[in-house]
C-alpha cells in the first residue's frame, strides 16, 4: 500500500481512537454528550479530520474497501458548510453506529486487526 494512503488511514484511526478516548472512564450516554459543548466540538473536529483524510485517500485509491467512504467525506463537508444545522443526534449516530465498523475496516487495511 502507498505510504501516503497508509498515513491517511492512520489519521482516520487516530481520530477514531481519540473520539473513543473521550468516553473512557464513563459510559457513552447521549445526555452527557449533548450537554457538553466542548466534547461535541472535539468530536466534530475529529470527524472533519477523518473526512479530509478519506477525501485524500479516495483521490489516490477510489476503490478502497471502506464502507461508505464517500459518505465520510460528505459528512465532513456537511459539518464544515452546514455547521449551523448540525445536530448532536447526527454526531451521536456516527459515534455509536459507524465508528466501530470504520475502525475495524481501517485496522484491517493497516494489518492491525484488534
Phi, psi and omega in degrees: 000142179302140182297324179295317179296318177301315180300315180294322177296321176294325176298318178297312182299316180296322178295318178297313181296325178295316177300312179299326179295333179296339184254005179295139177089353176206155184292153176282105180237128180301321183301318179292313179302313184297329182271353185253094183300319181296319178296315179299318179294323178294319177295315178306313182299318180291326175293322175299316179299314179300317181294319179292318178298318180294323177301316180293322177297313183296332176292327181270326187216078185300338184257024181301135184280069176236124180301131176060033181305315181294325179292332177295317177295316180299323179294318176302313180297321179297317181296316183289315186267337181246030185308329184280352178239010180284127179257154177299329180300320180295312179297319180297318178299320178298312182300311188278317189263333190247327182296322180301315179292317180300317179298318179298314182294317180293315178301319178297315179297328180272357181073026181241041182306129177243000000 
